[in-house]
Amino acid sequence: MSVRQRLLPSPLTSAALLLAWLMLNESASPGQCVLGTLFALVIPRLLAPLRPARSPVRAWPALLRLVGVVLWDIVRSNIDVARRVLGPDAAIQPRFLWVPIDLQDPLAIVLLGGIVTTTPGTISAEVSDDRRWLLVHALHAPDGAAAAAIAADIKARYEAPLAEVFG
């Protein structure tokens, strides 16, 4: 490992930490710059053992397609949630449902939960101890068929691309 890699194991993280520190303190005084630089150098070094040795991404085009799908679903879901919240009470029938998970990679499972949570109308609540099920709260799933459709949608739109990305 080179000196640069030991000193700056993650240059972008260090730069982001320094910038965040200065913005949070609303000051670029010499003291804040020195303290921010210290944090920017020390924190990534402390966290370096937690980083994977290499990128776990196996299919970048699939990742880019997934990002597009998620962004589209966030817009579409925002409109649907607004319509339901502003509409009659019957338009909201919440339910918890278990979504089976075929993913093996822990990072992929975390990303699946994060994607489900960032999409309005659903929240990931729990991953089972055996990592085979994701508990999801849906804003509107009036019956078992609707819950099954939501689970199938999560598997097809998010889990399948994540399986391709993390292969």
N, CA and C atoms as a LAMMPS dump frame, in Angstrom:
ITEM: TIMESTEP
0
ITEM: NUMBER OF ATOMS
501
ITEM: BOX BOUNDS ff ff ff
-5.0000000000000000e+02 5.0000000000000000e+02
-5.0000000000000000e+02 5.0000000000000000e+02
-5.0000000000000000e+02 5.0000000000000000e+02
ITEM: ATOMS id mol type element x y z
1 1 1 N 0.844 -1.173 0
2 1 2 C 0 0 0
3 1 3 C 0.894 1.242 0
4 2 1 N 0.611 2.164 -0.893
5 2 2 C 1.426 3.368 -1.016
6 2 3 C 1.154 4.327 0.144
7 3 1 N 2.011 5.303 0.274
8 3 2 C 1.855 6.312 1.324
9 3 3 C 0.555 7.069 1.126
10 4 1 N 0.235 7.416 -0.127
11 4 2 C -1.014 8.131 -0.409
12 4 3 C -2.22 7.314 0.011
13 5 1 N -2.199 6.019 -0.277
14 5 2 C -3.334 5.171 0.093
15 5 3 C -3.456 5.028 1.602
16 6 1 N -2.328 5.01 2.302
17 6 2 C -2.396 4.934 3.766
18 6 3 C -2.896 6.246 4.359
19 7 1 N -2.431 7.36 3.814
20 7 2 C -2.839 8.658 4.325
21 7 3 C -4.269 9.004 3.912
22 8 1 N -4.603 8.722 2.66
23 8 2 C -5.936 9.027 2.124
24 8 3 C -6.541 7.765 1.508
25 9 1 N -7.067 6.861 2.318
26 9 2 C -7.627 5.639 1.75
27 9 3 C -8.855 5.906 0.881
28 10 1 N -9.519 7.022 1.126
29 10 2 C -10.707 7.377 0.351
30 10 3 C -10.729 8.891 0.145
31 11 1 N -10.05 9.378 -0.893
32 11 2 C -9.939 10.831 -1.09
33 11 3 C -11.286 11.541 -1.232
34 12 1 N -12.234 10.924 -1.933
35 12 2 C -13.542 11.574 -2.091
36 12 3 C -14.275 11.67 -0.761
37 13 1 N -14.175 10.644 0.063
38 13 2 C -14.795 10.685 1.386
39 13 3 C -14.152 11.78 2.227
40 14 1 N -12.826 11.882 2.169
41 14 2 C -12.131 12.925 2.924
42 14 3 C -12.577 14.313 2.481
43 15 1 N -12.658 14.514 1.181
44 15 2 C -13.101 15.816 0.67
45 15 3 C -14.536 16.115 1.093
46 16 1 N -15.388 15.124 1.031
47 16 2 C -16.788 15.311 1.434
48 16 3 C -16.891 15.606 2.932
49 17 1 N -16.098 14.927 3.747
50 17 2 C -16.105 15.191 5.187
51 17 3 C -15.65 16.614 5.493
52 18 1 N -14.585 17.048 4.84
53 18 2 C -14.093 18.409 5.062
54 18 3 C -15.149 19.431 4.654
55 19 1 N -15.727 19.242 3.49
56 19 2 C -16.756 20.16 3.02
57 19 3 C -17.966 20.168 3.953
58 20 1 N -18.411 18.984 4.37
59 20 2 C -19.556 18.889 5.286
60 20 3 C -19.244 19.582 6.612
61 21 1 N -18.026 19.392 7.12
62 21 2 C -17.638 20.029 8.38
63 21 3 C -17.71 21.553 8.27
64 22 1 N -17.154 22.075 7.194
65 22 2 C -17.155 23.529 7.019
66 22 3 C -18.57 24.064 6.83
67 23 1 N -19.39 23.333 6.122
68 23 2 C -20.775 23.783 5.905
69 23 3 C -21.581 23.713 7.197
70 24 1 N -21.409 22.652 7.966
71 24 2 C -22.157 22.518 9.22
72 24 3 C -21.762 23.602 10.229
73 25 1 N -20.505 23.998 10.197
74 25 2 C -20.042 25.028 11.115
75 25 3 C -20.23 26.435 10.559
76 26 1 N -20.64 26.537 9.304
77 26 2 C -20.862 27.821 8.645
78 26 3 C -19.654 28.741 8.798
79 27 1 N -18.467 28.131 8.693
80 27 2 C -17.249 28.908 8.848
81 27 3 C -16.109 28.214 8.126
82 28 1 N -15.295 29.023 7.481
83 28 2 C -14.082 28.506 6.857
84 28 3 C -12.872 29.158 7.512
85 29 1 N -12.997 29.414 8.81
86 29 2 C -11.88 30.01 9.552
87 29 3 C -10.713 29.026 9.585
88 30 1 N -9.511 29.518 9.81
89 30 2 C -8.356 28.611 9.844
90 30 3 C -8.525 27.466 10.849
91 31 1 N -9.07 27.765 12.004
92 31 2 C -9.272 26.722 13.014
93 31 3 C -10.234 25.644 12.541
94 32 1 N -11.341 26.053 11.913
95 32 2 C -12.312 25.081 11.403
96 32 3 C -11.715 24.274 10.253
97 33 1 N -10.907 24.915 9.421
98 33 2 C -10.249 24.199 8.317
99 33 3 C -9.284 23.147 8.852
100 34 1 N -8.518 23.506 9.882
101 34 2 C -7.573 22.545 10.471
102 34 3 C -8.328 21.389 11.114
103 35 1 N -9.359 21.685 11.901
104 35 2 C -10.132 20.634 12.557
105 35 3 C -10.846 19.763 11.521
106 36 1 N -11.435 20.38 10.509
107 36 2 C -12.101 19.622 9.449
108 36 3 C -11.138 18.725 8.694
109 37 1 N -9.934 19.244 8.428
110 37 2 C -8.911 18.442 7.743
111 37 3 C -8.491 17.261 8.613
112 38 1 N -8.36 17.5 9.902
113 38 2 C -8.016 16.41 10.826
114 38 3 C -9.078 15.311 10.773
115 39 1 N -10.336 15.702 10.86
116 39 2 C -11.415 14.712 10.756
117 39 3 C -11.396 14.02 9.397
118 40 1 N -11.167 14.785 8.344
119 40 2 C -11.171 14.234 6.983
120 40 3 C -10.047 13.235 6.775
121 41 1 N -8.954 13.369 7.527
122 41 2 C -7.851 12.42 7.416
123 41 3 C -8.017 11.215 8.338
124 42 1 N -8.526 11.442 9.539
125 42 2 C -8.596 10.375 10.545
126 42 3 C -9.794 9.446 10.328
127 43 1 N -10.969 9.994 10.078
128 43 2 C -12.182 9.164 9.991
129 43 3 C -12.081 8.115 8.88
130 44 1 N -11.697 8.462 7.651
131 44 2 C -11.578 7.414 6.63
132 44 3 C -10.533 6.348 6.972
133 45 1 N -9.454 6.743 7.654
134 45 2 C -8.444 5.755 8.055
135 45 3 C -9.012 4.797 9.092
136 46 1 N -9.821 5.312 10.021
137 46 2 C -10.436 4.439 11.025
138 46 3 C -11.453 3.487 10.395
139 47 1 N -12.122 3.95 9.363
140 47 2 C -13.162 3.139 8.72
141 47 3 C -12.639 2.273 7.583
142 48 1 N -11.378 2.438 7.2
143 48 2 C -10.809 1.683 6.074
144 48 3 C -10.96 0.172 6.218
145 49 1 N -10.791 -0.412 7.416
146 49 2 C -10.961 -1.867 7.52
147 49 3 C -12.387 -2.346 7.217
148 50 1 N -13.347 -1.46 7.277
149 50 2 C -14.737 -1.83 7.017
150 50 3 C -15.094 -1.793 5.536
151 51 1 N -14.236 -1.187 4.733
152 51 2 C -14.504 -1.074 3.294
153 51 3 C -14.141 -2.371 2.596
154 52 1 N -14.914 -2.757 1.586
155 52 2 C -14.53 -3.946 0.819
156 52 3 C -13.223 -3.71 0.067
157 53 1 N -12.496 -4.785 -0.167
158 53 2 C -11.205 -4.677 -0.852
159 53 3 C -11.371 -4.153 -2.27
160 54 1 N -12.49 -4.471 -2.899
161 54 2 C -12.77 -3.99 -4.25
162 54 3 C -14.269 -3.745 -4.365
163 55 1 N -14.659 -3.095 -5.418
164 55 2 C -16.067 -2.796 -5.615
165 55 3 C -16.852 -4.089 -5.825
166 56 1 N -17.93 -4.274 -5.068
167 56 2 C -18.73 -5.481 -5.241
168 56 3 C -19.633 -5.436 -6.477
169 57 1 N -19.659 -4.301 -7.168
170 57 2 C -20.534 -4.157 -8.332
171 57 3 C -19.981 -4.978 -9.492
172 58 1 N -20.834 -5.836 -10.049
173 58 2 C -20.419 -6.705 -11.143
174 58 3 C -20.982 -6.242 -12.496
175 59 1 N -22.048 -5.457 -12.463
176 59 2 C -22.697 -5.039 -13.706
177 59 3 C -23.117 -3.57 -13.584
178 60 1 N -22.23 -2.671 -13.997
179 60 2 C -22.524 -1.242 -13.916
180 60 3 C -23.723 -0.824 -14.763
181 61 1 N -23.915 -1.359 -15.984
182 61 2 C -25.106 -0.964 -16.748
183 61 3 C -26.409 -1.329 -16.014
184 62 1 N -26.425 -2.473 -15.362
185 62 2 C -27.62 -2.863 -14.606
186 62 3 C -27.842 -1.914 -13.435
187 63 1 N -26.76 -1.459 -12.816
188 63 2 C -26.881 -0.509 -11.709
189 63 3 C -27.459 0.816 -12.204
190 64 1 N -27.008 1.276 -13.347
191 64 2 C -27.529 2.525 -13.902
192 64 3 C -29.011 2.401 -14.263
193 65 1 N -29.388 1.247 -14.836
194 65 2 C -30.816 1.021 -15.138
195 65 3 C -31.634 1.011 -13.844
196 66 1 N -31.102 0.371 -12.798
197 66 2 C -31.809 0.317 -11.515
198 66 3 C -31.996 1.721 -10.948
199 67 1 N -30.978 2.559 -11.028
200 67 2 C -31.098 3.937 -10.548
201 67 3 C -32.226 4.654 -11.292
202 68 1 N -32.297 4.475 -12.602
203 68 2 C -33.378 5.085 -13.383
204 68 3 C -34.748 4.575 -12.958
205 69 1 N -34.87 3.279 -12.75
206 69 2 C -36.147 2.689 -12.309
207 69 3 C -36.545 3.248 -10.951
208 70 1 N -35.594 3.317 -10.032
209 70 2 C -35.898 3.816 -8.689
210 70 3 C -36.316 5.282 -8.741
211 71 1 N -35.604 6.091 -9.504
212 71 2 C -35.978 7.509 -9.615
213 71 3 C -37.376 7.666 -10.203
214 72 1 N -37.685 6.901 -11.243
215 72 2 C -39.024 6.95 -11.839
216 72 3 C -40.075 6.507 -10.825
217 73 1 N -39.792 5.428 -10.093
218 73 2 C -40.754 4.923 -9.108
219 73 3 C -40.973 5.914 -7.973
220 74 1 N -39.936 6.656 -7.597
221 74 2 C -40.102 7.667 -6.551
222 74 3 C -41.06 8.753 -7.021
223 75 1 N -40.914 9.211 -8.244
224 75 2 C -41.812 10.238 -8.781
225 75 3 C -43.241 9.688 -8.872
226 76 1 N -43.373 8.51 -9.463
227 76 2 C -44.692 7.894 -9.631
228 76 3 C -45.364 7.632 -8.286
229 77 1 N -44.593 7.144 -7.326
230 77 2 C -45.147 6.827 -6.008
231 77 3 C -45.53 8.081 -5.234
232 78 1 N -44.762 9.162 -5.401
233 78 2 C -45.131 10.416 -4.758
234 78 3 C -46.504 10.885 -5.217
235 79 1 N -46.756 10.772 -6.496
236 79 2 C -48.061 11.178 -7.036
237 79 3 C -49.159 10.286 -6.486
238 80 1 N -48.911 8.97 -6.45
239 80 2 C -49.905 8.03 -5.931
240 80 3 C -50.186 8.275 -4.449
241 81 1 N -49.142 8.488 -3.657
242 81 2 C -49.334 8.73 -2.224
243 81 3 C -50.097 10.033 -2.009
244 82 1 N -49.752 11.086 -2.741
245 82 2 C -50.47 12.357 -2.603
246 82 3 C -51.943 12.18 -2.943
247 83 1 N -52.216 11.431 -4.003
248 83 2 C -53.613 11.182 -4.389
249 83 3 C -54.356 10.434 -3.283
250 84 1 N -53.726 9.455 -2.695
251 84 2 C -54.364 8.67 -1.634
252 84 3 C -54.551 9.487 -0.351
253 85 1 N -53.537 10.263 0.016
254 85 2 C -53.622 11.05 1.25
255 85 3 C -54.678 12.137 1.128
256 86 1 N -54.783 12.744 -0.042
257 86 2 C -55.756 13.815 -0.238
258 86 3 C -57.139 13.293 -0.613
259 87 1 N -57.252 12.007 -0.904
260 87 2 C -58.513 11.413 -1.311
261 87 3 C -59.308 10.874 -0.135
262 88 1 N -60.288 10.036 -0.43
263 88 2 C -61.123 9.464 0.63
264 88 3 C -60.318 8.497 1.513
265 89 1 N -60.829 8.295 2.745
266 89 2 C -60.146 7.419 3.694
267 89 3 C -59.983 5.995 3.179
268 90 1 N -60.91 5.547 2.349
269 90 2 C -60.838 4.177 1.829
270 90 3 C -59.655 3.974 0.887
271 91 1 N -59.029 5.075 0.459
272 91 2 C -57.899 4.968 -0.463
273 91 3 C -56.623 4.526 0.245
274 92 1 N -56.683 4.448 1.586
275 92 2 C -55.518 3.999 2.352
276 92 3 C -55.917 2.803 3.193
277 93 1 N -55.333 1.674 2.865
278 93 2 C -55.559 0.46 3.648
279 93 3 C -54.188 -0.189 3.876
280 94 1 N -53.494 0.25 4.94
281 94 2 C -52.123 -0.216 5.155
282 94 3 C -52.061 -1.686 5.567
283 95 1 N -50.893 -2.264 5.319
284 95 2 C -50.694 -3.672 5.656
285 95 3 C -49.194 -3.961 5.69
286 96 1 N -48.815 -4.855 6.592
287 96 2 C -47.468 -5.406 6.577
288 96 3 C -47.472 -6.644 5.705
289 97 1 N -46.396 -6.837 4.957
290 97 2 C -46.279 -8.039 4.143
291 97 3 C -44.834 -8.501 4.139
292 98 1 N -44.65 -9.794 4.028
293 98 2 C -43.309 -10.376 3.96
294 98 3 C -42.96 -10.618 2.502
295 99 1 N -41.805 -10.102 2.106
296 99 2 C -41.316 -10.288 0.739
297 99 3 C -40.151 -11.285 0.808
298 100 1 N -40.236 -12.412 0.082
299 100 2 C -39.114 -13.35 0.104
300 100 3 C -37.899 -12.753 -0.598
301 101 1 N -36.72 -12.99 -0.027
302 101 2 C -35.478 -12.446 -0.584
303 101 3 C -34.613 -13.598 -1.076
304 102 1 N -34.151 -13.48 -2.315
305 102 2 C -33.22 -14.466 -2.873
306 102 3 C -31.786 -13.954 -2.865
307 103 1 N -31.592 -12.685 -2.559
308 103 2 C -30.255 -12.089 -2.554
309 103 3 C -29.386 -12.725 -1.472
310 104 1 N -28.091 -12.859 -1.745
311 104 2 C -27.145 -13.403 -0.775
312 104 3 C -26.22 -12.33 -0.207
313 105 1 N -25.864 -11.351 -1.018
314 105 2 C -24.92 -10.325 -0.621
315 105 3 C -25.557 -9.388 0.412
316 106 1 N -24.918 -9.209 1.574
317 106 2 C -25.492 -8.329 2.596
318 106 3 C -25.704 -6.89 2.112
319 107 1 N -24.761 -6.375 1.307
320 107 2 C -24.915 -5.025 0.778
321 107 3 C -26.138 -4.934 -0.129
322 108 1 N -26.373 -5.949 -0.937
323 108 2 C -27.544 -5.958 -1.819
324 108 3 C -28.836 -5.978 -1.006
325 109 1 N -28.841 -6.72 0.101
326 109 2 C -30.039 -6.77 0.955
327 109 3 C -30.286 -5.411 1.593
328 110 1 N -29.232 -4.763 2.052
329 110 2 C -29.368 -3.42 2.638
330 110 3 C -29.885 -2.436 1.592
331 111 1 N -29.341 -2.51 0.384
332 111 2 C -29.807 -1.623 -0.679
333 111 3 C -31.262 -1.879 -1.032
334 112 1 N -31.678 -3.139 -1.043
335 112 2 C -33.085 -3.453 -1.308
336 112 3 C -33.974 -2.792 -0.262
337 113 1 N -33.607 -2.936 1.013
338 113 2 C -34.382 -2.289 2.073
339 113 3 C -34.396 -0.783 1.931
340 114 1 N -33.26 -0.203 1.56
341 114 2 C -33.192 1.244 1.365
342 114 3 C -34.036 1.717 0.201
343 115 1 N -34.01 0.961 -0.888
344 115 2 C -34.816 1.325 -2.056
345 115 3 C -36.303 1.271 -1.713
346 116 1 N -36.708 0.214 -1.026
347 116 2 C -38.123 0.076 -0.636
348 116 3 C -38.526 1.252 0.242
349 117 1 N -37.651 1.664 1.147
350 117 2 C -37.975 2.763 2.059
351 117 3 C -38.009 4.111 1.35
352 118 1 N -37.146 4.326 0.369
353 118 2 C -37.138 5.623 -0.314
354 118 3 C -38.28 5.769 -1.306
355 119 1 N -38.912 4.676 -1.656
356 119 2 C -40.048 4.747 -2.559
357 119 3 C -41.298 5.045 -1.734
358 120 1 N -41.92 6.2 -1.918
359 120 2 C -43.085 6.559 -1.1
360 120 3 C -44.185 5.498 -1.168
361 121 1 N -44.783 5.27 -0.015
362 121 2 C -45.871 4.291 0.081
363 121 3 C -45.418 2.962 0.634
364 122 1 N -44.11 2.741 0.733
365 122 2 C -43.588 1.506 1.322
366 122 3 C -42.424 1.837 2.247
367 123 1 N -42.282 1.024 3.28
368 123 2 C -41.165 1.16 4.214
369 123 3 C -40.69 -0.239 4.561
370 124 1 N -39.392 -0.47 4.471
371 124 2 C -38.87 -1.756 4.929
372 124 3 C -38.742 -1.672 6.445
373 125 1 N -39.284 -2.67 7.134
374 125 2 C -39.342 -2.629 8.589
375 125 3 C -38.344 -3.579 9.241
376 126 1 N -38.058 -4.704 8.58
377 126 2 C -37.203 -5.701 9.223
378 126 3 C -36.714 -6.705 8.18
379 127 1 N -35.534 -7.238 8.427
380 127 2 C -35.034 -8.375 7.664
381 127 3 C -35.02 -9.547 8.631
382 128 1 N -35.526 -10.682 8.201
383 128 2 C -35.558 -11.846 9.083
384 128 3 C -34.142 -12.266 9.459
385 129 1 N -34.017 -12.995 10.565
386 129 2 C -32.694 -13.416 11.046
387 129 3 C -31.929 -14.239 10.02
388 130 1 N -32.651 -15.014 9.22
389 130 2 C -31.988 -15.841 8.213
390 130 3 C -31.773 -15.097 6.89
391 131 1 N -32.131 -13.806 6.844
392 131 2 C -31.98 -12.945 5.657
393 131 3 C -32.733 -13.474 4.444
394 132 1 N -33.824 -14.139 4.662
395 132 2 C -34.618 -14.695 3.561
396 132 3 C -35.919 -13.917 3.347
397 133 1 N -36.27 -13.019 4.26
398 133 2 C -37.535 -12.288 4.177
399 133 3 C -37.331 -10.835 4.561
400 134 1 N -38.038 -9.957 3.864
401 134 2 C -38.033 -8.532 4.165
402 134 3 C -39.463 -8.146 4.543
403 135 1 N -39.62 -7.601 5.747
404 135 2 C -40.936 -7.14 6.186
405 135 3 C -41.136 -5.72 5.67
406 136 1 N -42.213 -5.535 4.927
407 136 2 C -42.491 -4.25 4.29
408 136 3 C -43.85 -3.747 4.761
409 137 1 N -43.928 -2.475 5.087
410 137 2 C -45.209 -1.842 5.371
411 137 3 C -45.64 -1.104 4.113
412 138 1 N -46.803 -1.458 3.605
413 138 2 C -47.344 -0.809 2.406
414 138 3 C -48.486 0.109 2.814
415 139 1 N -48.539 1.285 2.225
416 139 2 C -49.585 2.255 2.537
417 139 3 C -50.96 1.761 2.096
418 140 1 N -50.99 1.044 0.967
419 140 2 C -52.284 0.582 0.463
420 140 3 C -52.143 -0.827 -0.111
421 141 1 N -52.624 -1.796 0.659
422 141 2 C -52.684 -3.192 0.214
423 141 3 C -53.956 -3.782 0.811
424 142 1 N -55.092 -3.553 0.145
425 142 2 C -56.38 -3.895 0.747
426 142 3 C -56.617 -5.391 0.957
427 143 1 N -55.923 -6.237 0.216
428 143 2 C -56.154 -7.678 0.369
429 143 3 C -54.871 -8.447 0.055
430 144 1 N -54.953 -9.745 0.174
431 144 2 C -53.793 -10.598 -0.071
432 144 3 C -53.279 -10.499 -1.492
433 145 1 N -54.179 -10.331 -2.446
434 145 2 C -53.765 -10.226 -3.848
435 145 3 C -52.948 -8.948 -4.069
436 146 1 N -53.378 -7.852 -3.469
437 146 2 C -52.63 -6.595 -3.597
438 146 3 C -51.268 -6.715 -2.92
439 147 1 N -51.222 -7.369 -1.763
440 147 2 C -49.95 -7.569 -1.06
441 147 3 C -49.012 -8.433 -1.9
442 148 1 N -49.541 -9.476 -2.517
443 148 2 C -48.728 -10.336 -3.38
444 148 3 C -48.22 -9.562 -4.592
445 149 1 N -49.041 -8.676 -5.13
446 149 2 C -48.615 -7.862 -6.283
447 149 3 C -47.494 -6.902 -5.885
448 150 1 N -47.573 -6.323 -4.696
449 150 2 C -46.513 -5.432 -4.216
450 150 3 C -45.216 -6.215 -4.042
451 151 1 N -45.31 -7.397 -3.448
452 151 2 C -44.124 -8.242 -3.253
453 151 3 C -43.509 -8.618 -4.604
454 152 1 N -44.347 -8.987 -5.554
455 152 2 C -43.845 -9.358 -6.889
456 152 3 C -43.192 -8.155 -7.573
457 153 1 N -43.779 -6.977 -7.39
458 153 2 C -43.226 -5.764 -7.974
459 153 3 C -41.853 -5.454 -7.376
460 154 1 N -41.71 -5.591 -6.06
461 154 2 C -40.426 -5.352 -5.397
462 154 3 C -39.378 -6.335 -5.921
463 155 1 N -39.765 -7.59 -6.06
464 155 2 C -38.816 -8.599 -6.54
465 155 3 C -38.395 -8.327 -7.985
466 156 1 N -39.359 -7.98 -8.822
467 156 2 C -39.056 -7.792 -10.245
468 156 3 C -38.317 -6.481 -10.508
469 157 1 N -38.749 -5.39 -9.884
470 157 2 C -38.198 -4.074 -10.198
471 157 3 C -36.902 -3.768 -9.459
472 158 1 N -36.732 -4.345 -8.255
473 158 2 C -35.567 -3.993 -7.447
474 158 3 C -34.653 -5.183 -7.153
475 159 1 N -35.226 -6.282 -6.706
476 159 2 C -34.367 -7.408 -6.313
477 159 3 C -33.656 -8.046 -7.511
478 160 1 N -34.362 -8.251 -8.603
479 160 2 C -33.736 -8.874 -9.772
480 160 3 C -32.557 -8.043 -10.307
481 161 1 N -32.711 -6.722 -10.463
482 161 2 C -31.552 -5.934 -10.885
483 161 3 C -30.404 -5.951 -9.857
484 162 1 N -30.752 -5.931 -8.568
485 162 2 C -29.71 -5.994 -7.55
486 162 3 C -28.954 -7.323 -7.619
487 163 1 N -29.672 -8.406 -7.909
488 163 2 C -29.005 -9.706 -8.066
489 163 3 C -28.049 -9.673 -9.252
490 164 1 N -28.428 -8.975 -10.3
491 164 2 C -27.542 -8.843 -11.475
492 164 3 C -26.33 -7.969 -11.143
493 165 1 N -26.564 -6.894 -10.412
494 165 2 C -25.49 -5.961 -10.077
495 165 3 C -24.455 -6.618 -9.179
496 166 1 N -24.928 -7.382 -8.18
497 166 2 C -24.019 -7.974 -7.199
498 166 3 C -23.72 -9.437 -7.475
499 167 1 N -24.296 -9.972 -8.563
500 167 2 C -24.09 -11.311 -9.062
501 167 3 C -23.483 -12.248 -8.137
